[in-house]
Amino acid sequence: MRKIGVTELKTHASEIMRTVREEQATYTITYRGKPVGVLLPFAGHGDVVPEEREDSWSALERLRERMSQMPRPEKSLMDALSEMRG
């Protein structure tokens, strides 16, 4: 898989897309040298189905439920911060 920076992708987008389409090339997209995404040819037929993601509110409710099951701390946050300062 070839690596390509975001700036180069912007500059040569048409050429890169043609390579993906015609040669079935794949690219790792990098930002400041770190991989951030992948560009690959579409191999399927029909529409792209978005990933199933949990509703944000449901995830927050699940987290609240998990936190309510945890034991209470011995000190409040304010007491702990006061101790650290003084």
C-alpha positions in Angstrom: 0.0 0.0 0.0 1.4 3.4 -1.0 1.6 6.2 1.5 0.6 9.7 0.6 0.3 12.9 2.6 -2.8 15.0 2.8 -1.2 17.9 1.0 -0.1 15.6 -1.9 -3.6 14.1 -2.0 -5.1 17.6 -2.3 -2.7 18.6 -5.0 -3.0 15.4 -7.1 -6.5 14.2 -6.2 -7.6 13.6 -9.8 -4.5 11.6 -10.7 -4.7 9.6 -7.5 -8.4 8.8 -8.0 -7.7 7.7 -11.6 -4.9 5.3 -10.3 -7.3 3.9 -7.7 -10.0 3.4 -10.3 -7.9 2.0 -13.1 -5.1 0.2 -11.3 -7.0 -0.7 -8.1 -4.3 1.1 -6.2 -4.6 1.6 -2.4 -3.2 4.4 -0.4 -2.6 5.1 3.3 -3.3 8.8 3.9 -1.0 10.5 6.3 -1.0 13.7 8.2 2.3 14.9 9.5 3.7 11.4 8.9 1.0 9.6 10.9 -1.6 7.4 9.2 -5.1 8.9 9.4 -7.1 7.0 6.7 -7.1 4.6 3.8 -8.1 5.2 0.2 -9.1 2.0 -1.7 -11.1 1.0 -4.7 -14.8 0.3 -4.2 -15.1 -3.4 -4.8 -18.8 -3.9 -3.9 -22.0 -3.3 -5.9 -24.8 -1.1 -4.8 -24.9 1.5 -2.1 -22.4 1.9 0.7 -24.1 1.0 4.0 -22.9 3.3 6.9 -21.5 1.7 10.0 -24.0 1.0 12.7 -23.2 3.2 15.6 -24.7 3.4 19.0 -26.8 6.5 19.6 -24.8 9.0 21.7 -27.5 9.4 24.3 -27.6 5.6 24.7 -23.9 5.4 25.2 -24.0 8.2 27.8 -26.8 6.4 29.6 -24.8 3.2 29.6 -21.8 5.1 31.0 -24.0 6.7 33.7 -25.3 3.3 34.7 -21.8 1.8 35.0 -20.6 4.8 37.1 -23.5 4.4 39.4 -22.4 0.9 40.2 -18.9 2.0 41.2 -18.1 2.6 44.9 -18.2 6.2 46.1 -14.7 7.7 46.7 -13.6 8.4 50.3 -13.0 12.1 49.6 -14.8 14.6 47.5 -12.9 16.1 44.5 -12.8 19.4 46.3 -11.1 17.9 49.4 -8.6 16.0 47.3 -7.7 19.3 45.4 -7.4 21.2 48.6 -4.9 18.6 50.0 -2.9 18.8 46.8 -2.6 22.6 47.0 -1.7 23.0 50.5 
